[in-house]
Amino acid sequence: MSTVQNSQQVSSSLLQSMNGSNGTSTSSTQEAQDRFMTLLVSQMKNQDPLNPMDNAQMTSQLAQLSTVSGIDKLNTTLESLISNVQSGQTYQASSMIGHVVQVNGNGFNLANSQGQFAIDLPSRADAVKLTIKNSAGATVKEMQLGPQAAGNLPLSWNGHDDDGTLLADGLYKFEVSATLGGKAVDATAMTYAGVNSISNDSAGVKLHLDNNTTVSTNDVKQVL
């Protein structure tokens, strides 16, 4: 009569069937369960009658199967949950199409002598300075905004330079500097752009804007 001396034989087979060669899964959980039961029955049939497998060994091996099966079911549930969350995010983001959003950026378009942009202050500032530059990088306008409270500050510019001359419509950039008690405040430049379309990939939901940039929904500060 042949004997099965190694009580860990079934456990190793189970783990190999679940993990596959070199860490690559090659079978489903159901297939692993079927092989496990076949090996267990074979082990019980061929065990040494003078040294049979005790209940603790059998319970341990069944517990391993239950653990692996439970992890597989948990992974499946999590994948389904993530998929549902992403679908919900995509549906919500689709409502932004056609709307204007506020995102990080220092570029803005002057159209019909009107330019819209904003700054975000993490704390209050006793002095805020705004510098507007044209596409060539030359400064065309400087504005002292004085003391400002913490938060989001929408701004506009009528296209006139420091000499009062009305400048041509087009792309401009701005820089902001803020201080509190003589120390710099980390102000953030914000711009406005329209949402043309959305996409969803492994990195999450993305918004494709009319200024040829792509941002995450988490980057949106305001929706207008």
Buried (B, 14 or more C-beta within 10 A) or exposed (E): EEEBEEBEBBBEBBBBBBBEEEEEEEBEBEEBBEBBEEBBEEBEEEBEEEEEBEEEBBEBBBEBBEEBBEEBEEEEEEEEEEEEEBEEBBEEBEEBEEEBBBBBBBBBBBEEEEBBBBBBBEEBBEBBBBBBBBEEEEEBBEBEBEEBEEEEBEBEBEBEBEEEEEBEBEEBBBBBEBBBEEEEBEBBBBBBBBBEBBEBEEEBBBBBBEBEBEBEBEBBEBEE
